[in-house]
């Protein structure tokens, strides 16, 4: 009888160990034996993250704003292995729900599948809303995923404290970082929205100021000179001598009356 009880205890322990080692995903979609335990026993509080809010950039495109706002609404949700609701969620379930609710974009269920679903991008190409992938143990395969929110931070479902914001510059995340990816549908929306909000380019049109024509040269007005009219030939001046009886001692010059 005692042997039967011991055997049952051993079987129960083996089942619990296999559950812990399944991976950051649902029981139905495991990640090939990878553990969901993101934070090791020696991880600091900074590695696990905090409950600080997600900041939406002032000039964020509508899709980016919607995605970050939805992610922020999950802060404080408890971690639950295989969970997919606000009552409890795991890392890949959190990412799946944020994209589905905010943008109606469907993603695969596990972190490994989500990495394959993404277009790989460099670390310096990341934009808020892109995904970051990590191994649980240094040198391992993908076992964890988070949503990059800018300023070297991500929001993720930590197995220790639930959905939190965490810096990705800590030693733990730097050691276990495996790459970043962008969901194609999300990238296309950002590109389309960037074009719609871009300032218009000035093109010549009816309202374009036209160059002012150079003033026509104006010839100076020259004073008109009157052509002198020919003067009639002067008659010789006649001096009339009057007898002293009529005009005494007088001579009349006709030129005086001209």
Buried (B, 14 or more C-beta within 10 A) or exposed (E): EEEEEEEEEEEEEEEEEEBEBBBBBBEEBBBEEBBBBBBEEEBEEBBBBBEEEBBBBEEBBEBBBBBBBBBBBBBEBEBBBBBBEEEBBBBBBBBBBBBEBBBEBEBBBBBBBBBEBBEEBEEEEBBBBBBBBBBBEEEBBBBBBBBBBBEEBBBBBBBBBBBBBBBBEBEBBEEBBBBBBBBEBBBEBBEEBEEEEEEEEEEEEEEEEEEEEEEEEEEEEEEEEEEEEEEEEEEEEEEEEEEEEEEEEEEEEEEEEE
